[in-house]
Amino acid sequence: MFKLARTATTQSTGVRPKMALALIKTALRPSNLMTKTRGISSVVPDTNLKDFETYNEPILEYKKGSAERKAIEEALKRTAATCEEIPIVIGGKEIRTDKVVHQVMPHNHQHKLAKFYYADRKTIQSAIKTAVETQPKWDRTPLSERLKIWEKAADLMAGKYRQELNAATMLGQAKTVIQAEIDSAAELIDFIRLNAFFLKECAKYQPISENIKVTKNSMRYRGIDGFVAAVSPFNFTAIGGNLAYTPALMGNAVLWKPSDTAVLSNWRIFNIMREAGVPDGVVNFVPADGPVFGDTITASPYLAGINFTGSVPTFNRLWKQVGNNIDKYINFPRLIGECGGKNFHFVHPSADVQTVITSTIRSAFEFCGQKCSACSRMYVPESLWSKIKDGLVAEATKLKIGDVQDFSSFTSAVIDDKAFKRITSYIEHAKNSPNLTILAGGTYSDAKGYFVNPTIVQTTDPKDKIMTEEIFGPVLTVYVYKDADLKNAMNLVPTSTQFALTGAVFAQDESFLKQALEEFKMAAGNFYINDKSTGSIVGQQPFGGGRMSGTNDKAGGPHYILRWTSPQAIKETFVPLRDIEYPYMKQ
């Protein structure tokens, strides 16, 4: 039988609350395997598959002296000791070009972790050809075989390669051990396990057959002919795994362009999936310059879809290119994108002050505010501001920012020099604007690593660019509203910015919470009540936002997989057809 639950760490870790959700209890038997029952297209459960339990992956705590603490320390030493060479891989063939790029540690940017190669236009075209040729062969692979591969991959990630994934994420993307464990262990494993479960559940549905002796109706899930391009970001290793391998699970062939600043951890995923049994050519590992990759994939008539997480300008560019080339394609390409946000915490006068402080510090400053869902704007009533300000400043000042291998660090460096320049430009704007006052932080240095201290800014202008533009860094801006002006303050939330990804409200007043639920309906795709705006869990809070935050396809939920299939409905009739005339025509 199926059980879905998160076996979490204690609340003191702040990772995810302890909970056990027995959400679904049902036999897991895939139902799209052909059998020799009535009709050639009959679709029935595969009785050869055993029932099994699945669940949200438990998060380890890494306390001093624990087995996992020792294991990650050893993995960090191994990973840091070498500069790993990572080739382009197309159809199982390793390719190296003249364009060599290095991934460095963000917290020590002189330390090279990986050497990799950019695919040029010709190489990308070769990858497209390989994927297009591989897709129909892979699509014929029985569902039961695909699911076994995914189950094996999840087990490898949870056991044998857990700390290799975490170490690559910590050193390459500057995540602390707990942030890596949440991402490159728990969330990645959840995507692999639960998307396989969602596919099994979807495959159980079959259309109505009113009289099985006369007509049999069935449906099967096919991949999309052509190829899918997966363009993944640096900030979550798990997103890379999901973007590349969920389309593959559904019978598609994929070109995976990893982020330059997450190549090592993404390379780990690619090799684990190969070891689990994903055939060569199903997913092709193609690091490349962004515009070259985008121009090449959108020019191909075989583009079946783009699975994207990144910036609005990049997604807009890809969408425009698809539109300009729409007459060339053999399919209408599926465009799935998640583009970040300007996420809010809105505080009501009835809110619990300590909950507000704790939730906001974690949401705004864990992983340097580089989560798509991180809180970056906050609305606080005047009556609570003094206590909340004191608490925020005190907590932000205590946070230790340093090397991820120092387990006392709360967070580390931002990802690269481009991010450092972008984030610090907003801090300089705050220093020079009469509307803005820096309450904490405001300092930074890129001498060794790209370090930006957690910064809290107060604004008198709720429409200042620091309150409306995505910064993607450890900068929190607070607007203090008069208690009597609650309605106008609420109106600022959905009207101030083009984004609508995540948001949270804090209140004990239930009538206000009901009001907020309606007023902020379009302001966030993931909405939290008395909780921080970060921390969505696969299978529990499907993730995605509207407006310019993306196409809101809810990764981590049961419907996401349907974006990557082209179902076929089949009607089979067993009674010979003889009569052309209808009964009403007969006298």
Solvent accessible surface area in square Angstrom, and as a share of the most:
residue,aa,sasa,rsa
1,M,115,0.51
2,F,0,0.00
3,K,88,0.37
4,L,3,0.01
5,A,23,0.18
6,R,1,0.00
7,T,88,0.51
8,A,18,0.14
9,T,8,0.04
10,T,58,0.34
11,Q,121,0.54
12,S,94,0.60
13,T,37,0.22
14,G,10,0.09
15,V,11,0.06
16,R,9,0.03
17,P,59,0.37
18,K,143,0.60
19,M,50,0.22
20,A,86,0.66
21,L,59,0.30
22,A,66,0.51
23,L,90,0.45
24,I,56,0.29
25,K,131,0.55
26,T,36,0.21
27,A,36,0.28
28,L,1,0.00
29,R,76,0.28
30,P,0,0.00
31,S,5,0.03
32,N,24,0.12
33,L,28,0.14
34,M,96,0.43
35,T,41,0.24
36,K,205,0.87
37,T,77,0.45
38,R,129,0.47
39,G,19,0.18
40,I,151,0.76
41,S,7,0.05
42,S,4,0.03
43,V,9,0.05
44,V,47,0.27
45,P,65,0.41
46,D,17,0.09
47,T,112,0.65
48,N,136,0.70
49,L,22,0.11
50,K,172,0.73
51,D,59,0.30
52,F,66,0.27
53,E,105,0.47
54,T,3,0.02
55,Y,80,0.30
56,N,0,0.00
57,E,10,0.05
58,P,41,0.26
59,I,7,0.03
60,L,58,0.29
61,E,44,0.20
62,Y,6,0.02
63,K,119,0.50
64,K,181,0.77
65,G,77,0.74
66,S,27,0.17
67,A,84,0.65
68,E,36,0.16
69,R,42,0.15
70,K,131,0.56
71,A,37,0.29
72,I,0,0.00
73,E,65,0.29
74,E,77,0.35
75,A,0,0.00
76,L,4,0.02
77,K,147,0.62
78,R,126,0.46
79,T,9,0.05
80,A,20,0.16
81,A,81,0.62
82,T,84,0.49
83,C,60,0.36
84,E,51,0.23
85,E,76,0.34
86,I,0,0.00
87,P,4,0.03
88,I,0,0.00
89,V,2,0.01
90,I,9,0.05
91,G,32,0.30
92,G,28,0.27
93,K,142,0.60
94,E,84,0.38
95,I,39,0.20
96,R,115,0.42
97,T,28,0.16
98,D,148,0.77
99,K,111,0.47
100,V,63,0.36
101,V,30,0.17
102,H,70,0.31
103,Q,3,0.01
104,V,43,0.25
105,M,4,0.02
106,P,1,0.01
107,H,5,0.02
108,N,38,0.20
109,H,30,0.13
110,Q,148,0.66
111,H,57,0.25
112,K,99,0.42
113,L,1,0.00
114,A,0,0.00
115,K,69,0.29
116,F,0,0.00
117,Y,11,0.04
118,Y,30,0.12
119,A,3,0.02
120,D,74,0.38
121,R,145,0.53
122,K,162,0.69
123,T,16,0.09
124,I,0,0.00
125,Q,81,0.36
126,S,51,0.33
127,A,0,0.00
128,I,11,0.06
129,K,127,0.54
130,T,31,0.18
131,A,0,0.00
132,V,34,0.20
133,E,88,0.39
134,T,20,0.12
135,Q,7,0.03
136,P,53,0.33
137,K,138,0.58
138,W,7,0.02
139,D,35,0.18
140,R,181,0.66
141,T,26,0.15
142,P,59,0.37
143,L,4,0.02
144,S,14,0.09
145,E,88,0.39
146,R,12,0.04
147,L,1,0.00
148,K,113,0.48
149,I,23,0.12
150,W,2,0.01
151,E,49,0.22
152,K,100,0.42
153,A,0,0.00
154,A,0,0.00
155,D,88,0.46
156,L,24,0.12
157,M,0,0.00
158,A,24,0.18
159,G,48,0.46
160,K,134,0.57
161,Y,49,0.19
162,R,15,0.05
163,Q,24,0.11
164,E,37,0.17
165,L,0,0.00
166,N,0,0.00
167,A,0,0.00
168,A,0,0.00
169,T,0,0.00
170,M,0,0.00
171,L,0,0.00
172,G,1,0.01
173,Q,0,0.00
174,A,1,0.01
175,K,2,0.01
176,T,13,0.08
177,V,18,0.10
178,I,38,0.19
179,Q,9,0.04
180,A,0,0.00
181,E,0,0.00
182,I,22,0.11
183,D,0,0.00
184,S,0,0.00
185,A,0,0.00
186,A,0,0.00
187,E,21,0.09
188,L,0,0.00
189,I,0,0.00
190,D,0,0.00
191,F,12,0.05
192,I,3,0.02
193,R,31,0.11
194,L,0,0.00
195,N,2,0.01
196,A,4,0.03
197,F,3,0.01
198,F,11,0.05
199,L,3,0.02
200,K,3,0.01
201,E,51,0.23
202,C,27,0.16
203,A,1,0.00
204,K,70,0.30
205,Y,124,0.47
206,Q,44,0.19
207,P,36,0.23
208,I,142,0.72
209,S,32,0.21
210,E,172,0.77
211,N,78,0.40
212,I,81,0.41
213,K,153,0.65
214,V,57,0.33
215,T,23,0.13
216,K,30,0.13
217,N,36,0.19
218,S,1,0.00
219,M,37,0.16
220,R,91,0.33
221,Y,25,0.10
222,R,86,0.31
223,G,6,0.06
224,I,7,0.04
225,D,81,0.42
226,G,3,0.03
227,F,1,0.00
228,V,0,0.00
229,A,0,0.00
230,A,0,0.00
231,V,18,0.10
232,S,5,0.03
233,P,17,0.11
234,F,32,0.13
235,N,2,0.01
236,F,27,0.11
237,T,0,0.00
238,A,0,0.00
239,I,24,0.12
240,G,0,0.00
241,G,0,0.00
242,N,3,0.02
243,L,9,0.04
244,A,0,0.00
245,Y,3,0.01
246,T,4,0.02
247,P,0,0.00
248,A,0,0.00
249,L,0,0.00
250,M,1,0.01
251,G,0,0.00
252,N,0,0.00
253,A,0,0.00
254,V,0,0.00
255,L,0,0.00
256,W,0,0.00
257,K,20,0.08
258,P,0,0.00
259,S,18,0.12
260,D,44,0.23
261,T,30,0.18
262,A,0,0.00
263,V,0,0.00
264,L,1,0.01
265,S,0,0.00
266,N,1,0.00
267,W,19,0.07
268,R,40,0.15
269,I,0,0.00
270,F,4,0.02
271,N,47,0.24
272,I,6,0.03
273,M,0,0.00
274,R,74,0.27
275,E,74,0.33
276,A,7,0.05
277,G,36,0.34
278,V,9,0.05
279,P,63,0.39
280,D,82,0.42
281,G,2,0.02
282,V,0,0.00
283,V,7,0.04
284,N,0,0.00
285,F,0,0.00
286,V,0,0.00
287,P,0,0.00
288,A,1,0.01
289,D,55,0.28
290,G,36,0.35
291,P,69,0.44
292,V,53,0.31
293,F,2,0.01
294,G,3,0.03
295,D,60,0.31
296,T,8,0.05
297,I,0,0.00
298,T,1,0.01
299,A,52,0.40
300,S,11,0.07
301,P,52,0.32
302,Y,90,0.34
303,L,0,0.00
304,A,0,0.00
305,G,0,0.00
306,I,0,0.00
307,N,1,0.00
308,F,6,0.03
309,T,10,0.06
310,G,29,0.27
311,S,52,0.33
312,V,18,0.10
313,P,97,0.61
314,T,61,0.35
315,F,13,0.06
316,N,63,0.32
317,R,99,0.36
318,L,8,0.04
319,W,122,0.43
320,K,139,0.59
321,Q,34,0.15
322,V,6,0.04
323,G,43,0.41
324,N,128,0.66
325,N,25,0.13
326,I,69,0.35
327,D,139,0.72
328,K,113,0.48
329,Y,22,0.08
330,I,93,0.47
331,N,38,0.20
332,F,169,0.71
333,P,16,0.10
334,R,60,0.22
335,L,16,0.08
336,I,9,0.05
337,G,3,0.03
338,E,23,0.10
339,C,5,0.03
340,G,4,0.04
341,G,5,0.05
342,K,4,0.02
343,N,3,0.02
344,F,1,0.00
345,H,0,0.00
346,F,0,0.00
347,V,0,0.00
348,H,20,0.09
349,P,43,0.27
350,S,39,0.25
351,A,10,0.08
352,D,66,0.34
353,V,33,0.19
354,Q,107,0.48
355,T,48,0.28
356,V,0,0.00
357,I,8,0.04
358,T,59,0.34
359,S,12,0.08
360,T,0,0.00
361,I,10,0.05
362,R,56,0.21
363,S,0,0.00
364,A,2,0.01
365,F,0,0.00
366,E,15,0.07
367,F,3,0.01
368,C,1,0.01
369,G,3,0.03
370,Q,1,0.00
371,K,17,0.07
372,C,11,0.07
373,S,9,0.06
374,A,7,0.06
375,C,2,0.01
376,S,14,0.09
377,R,2,0.01
378,M,0,0.00
379,Y,0,0.00
380,V,0,0.00
381,P,0,0.00
382,E,95,0.42
383,S,73,0.47
384,L,24,0.12
385,W,22,0.08
386,S,73,0.47
387,K,138,0.59
388,I,0,0.00
389,K,64,0.27
390,D,87,0.45
391,G,16,0.15
392,L,1,0.00
393,V,41,0.24
394,A,53,0.41
395,E,57,0.26
396,A,8,0.06
397,T,102,0.59
398,K,143,0.60
399,L,32,0.16
400,K,95,0.40
401,I,37,0.19
402,G,13,0.12
403,D,52,0.27
404,V,3,0.02
405,Q,69,0.31
406,D,54,0.28
407,F,52,0.22
408,S,71,0.46
409,S,11,0.07
410,F,55,0.23
411,T,3,0.02
412,S,0,0.00
413,A,0,0.00
414,V,0,0.00
415,I,8,0.04
416,D,35,0.18
417,D,65,0.34
418,K,155,0.66
419,A,3,0.02
420,F,16,0.07
421,K,139,0.59
422,R,91,0.33
423,I,0,0.00
424,T,11,0.07
425,S,59,0.38
426,Y,23,0.09
427,I,0,0.00
428,E,63,0.28
429,H,49,0.22
430,A,2,0.02
431,K,106,0.45
432,N,120,0.62
433,S,16,0.10
434,P,135,0.85
435,N,58,0.30
436,L,11,0.05
437,T,78,0.45
438,I,47,0.24
439,L,46,0.23
440,A,10,0.08
441,G,38,0.37
442,G,2,0.02
443,T,78,0.45
444,Y,75,0.29
445,S,58,0.38
446,D,68,0.35
447,A,90,0.70
448,K,124,0.53
449,G,0,0.00
450,Y,29,0.11
451,F,45,0.19
452,V,1,0.01
453,N,55,0.28
454,P,8,0.05
455,T,0,0.00
456,I,0,0.00
457,V,0,0.00
458,Q,44,0.20
459,T,2,0.01
460,T,102,0.59
461,D,47,0.24
462,P,23,0.14
463,K,104,0.44
464,D,15,0.08
465,K,88,0.37
466,I,0,0.00
467,M,0,0.00
468,T,26,0.15
469,E,71,0.32
470,E,46,0.21
471,I,2,0.01
472,F,40,0.17
473,G,6,0.06
474,P,1,0.01
475,V,1,0.01
476,L,0,0.00
477,T,0,0.00
478,V,0,0.00
479,Y,40,0.15
480,V,31,0.18
481,Y,5,0.02
482,K,128,0.54
483,D,51,0.26
484,A,110,0.85
485,D,57,0.30
486,L,36,0.18
487,K,161,0.68
488,N,95,0.49
489,A,2,0.02
490,M,6,0.03
491,N,89,0.46
492,L,29,0.14
493,V,1,0.00
494,P,26,0.17
495,T,80,0.46
496,S,12,0.08
497,T,17,0.10
498,Q,96,0.43
499,F,12,0.05
500,A,4,0.03
501,L,2,0.01
502,T,2,0.01
503,G,0,0.00
504,A,0,0.00
505,V,0,0.00
506,F,1,0.00
507,A,0,0.00
508,Q,108,0.48
509,D,51,0.26
510,E,125,0.56
511,S,79,0.51
512,F,6,0.03
513,L,28,0.14
514,K,144,0.61
515,Q,76,0.34
516,A,0,0.00
517,L,90,0.45
518,E,113,0.51
519,E,98,0.44
520,F,4,0.01
521,K,135,0.57
522,M,134,0.60
523,A,3,0.02
524,A,13,0.10
525,G,26,0.25
526,N,9,0.05
527,F,55,0.23
528,Y,24,0.09
529,I,75,0.38
530,N,51,0.26
531,D,62,0.32
532,K,25,0.10
533,S,0,0.00
534,T,4,0.03
535,G,32,0.31
536,S,21,0.14
537,I,4,0.02
538,V,7,0.04
539,G,15,0.14
540,Q,29,0.13
541,Q,62,0.28
542,P,40,0.25
543,F,40,0.17
544,G,3,0.03
545,G,0,0.00
546,G,22,0.21
547,R,111,0.40
548,M,86,0.38
549,S,0,0.00
550,G,14,0.14
551,T,47,0.27
552,N,62,0.32
553,D,28,0.15
554,K,54,0.23
555,A,24,0.19
556,G,1,0.01
557,G,1,0.01
558,P,57,0.36
559,H,127,0.57
560,Y,5,0.02
561,I,0,0.00
562,L,68,0.34
563,R,79,0.29
564,W,0,0.00
565,T,2,0.01
566,S,28,0.18
567,P,62,0.39
568,Q,57,0.25
569,A,83,0.64
570,I,38,0.19
571,K,147,0.62
572,E,34,0.15
573,T,57,0.33
574,F,44,0.18
575,V,70,0.40
576,P,84,0.53
577,L,150,0.75
578,R,196,0.72
579,D,88,0.46
580,I,163,0.83
581,E,88,0.40
582,Y,144,0.55
583,P,110,0.69
584,Y,177,0.67
585,M,90,0.40
586,K,112,0.47
587,Q,218,0.97
